[in-house]
Structures are given as C-alpha cells and as structure tokens.
Amino acid sequence: MLRQVYRRMVTVIHRDEEHRLNRRAFIHVLFLASAAMGLASVPLATLARWSQRSGPKKAPERGGVPIARVAEIPQGESRNFNWPTEADPAVLLHLPEGGFVAYDRRCTHLLCPVLWDKTMDHLVCPCHDGHFNARTGNVLYGPPRRPLPRIDIEVRDGVIYALGGSPRGVKTDGA
C-alpha cells in the first residue's frame, strides 16, 4: 500500500518539471508527513498514560502556604502577605463577624495596593477611591470594573493556609 501511495506521489511530479513541486504533490507529502507524525505519537501517548496509571498511589497532599496563626489576627483586623510569589501582594481579613477571606491586594483598575478600612468595612484603593466588598471582593463603587481575585484559604490546626485562587481578571462567583 505504501508503495502505491509513493508511486502516485512520484508520478505527480513530471520529469521536465522535477525542480518544481506542484500543488497536488505538496499536499500528498504534507498528508503523509502528518499521518506519520500522528501515528508515531500514539505509542508514546499510550506509554505515558500507562505509566501515570501504574505509578505508586499517594495519599492526596494537603498543601498550601501558611499565612498566619488564627490567634495572631483579631476579629476585624487584616494581615498582608505575599502569594503565590514574593512579588504578588495579598491581604487576609478576619471579618468582624468571624471567618477569614483573602484577596489579591492589587486593585483591578490600575494595580494600586488596596487597604483594609475596618471603619467602613471595605477594602479601599487610595489611588482613585475604589471600594470593594470585604466578604465577596466585588466592586462597591469607584473606577474598578472587576472584583478582586479571591485566594482560597483553609484553616487547619489553628493555622491559615493559602491554597489557590481565581486568576487575575476572571470574575469571582460573588459568594
């Protein structure tokens, strides 16, 4: 079968025009090269999938980056931290009614640092007077159009851990 395909491909190129590859021959060559690469990747993909399944089973890790101990942050106070890297400012709030929430600390308008104003119970951007709801991160008023990206947190054994979060620019659920 391959011999027939090769013979058809070769006969498309005429002897007097050997130096030129016509459109039909080019498409034949392109198709054969694509098919060969596709078929060559099947055993590799199968092997990779098999090695994933047959590897040792591990208990799921309960990762996270420790932020602070629960006892260190009184109700109604905040703690600044960096997450996921040292270049990414974030804020952890201990809400007045209890419970913790964490957000990216850069305003969604022009990336100015937001500050916790416990008298207003808002996160405030001092650059252009943008205000965010402390419980949801949603914009209350001002120039920002998007909510603050939320950082998922978990409290384990009296320690608050940052786990993950919504990417910058993606609307949070507002819960």
Rosetta blueprint (number, residue, H / E / L):
1 M L
2 L H
3 R H
4 Q H
5 V H
6 Y H
7 R H
8 R H
9 M H
10 V H
11 T H
12 V H
13 I L
14 H L
15 R H
16 D H
17 E H
18 E L
19 H L
20 R L
21 L L
22 N L
23 R H
24 R H
25 A H
26 F H
27 I H
28 H H
29 V H
30 L H
31 F H
32 L H
33 A H
34 S H
35 A H
36 A H
37 M H
38 G H
39 L H
40 A H
41 S H
42 V H
43 P H
44 L H
45 A H
46 T H
47 L H
48 A H
49 R H
50 W H
51 S H
52 Q H
53 R H
54 S H
55 G L
56 P L
57 K L
58 K L
59 A L
60 P L
61 E L
62 R L
63 G L
64 G L
65 V E
66 P E
67 I E
68 A E
69 R E
70 V H
71 A H
72 E H
73 I L
74 P L
75 Q L
76 G L
77 E L
78 S E
79 R E
80 N E
81 F E
82 N E
83 W L
84 P L
85 T L
86 E L
87 A L
88 D L
89 P E
90 A E
91 V E
92 L E
93 L E
94 H E
95 L L
96 P L
97 E L
98 G L
99 G L
100 F E
101 V E
102 A E
103 Y E
104 D E
105 R L
106 R E
107 C L
108 T L
109 H L
110 L L
111 L L
112 C L
113 P E
114 V L
115 L E
116 W E
117 D E
118 K L
119 T L
120 M L
121 D L
122 H E
123 L E
124 V E
125 C E
126 P L
127 C L
128 H L
129 D L
130 G E
131 H E
132 F E
133 N E
134 A L
135 R L
136 T L
137 G L
138 N L
139 V E
140 L E
141 Y E
142 G L
143 P L
144 P L
145 R L
146 R L
147 P L
148 L L
149 P L
150 R E
151 I E
152 D E
153 I E
154 E E
155 V E
156 R E
157 D L
158 G L
159 V E
160 I E
161 Y E
162 A E
163 L E
164 G E
165 G E
166 S L
167 P L
168 R L
169 G L
170 V L
171 K L
172 T L
173 D L
174 G L
175 A L
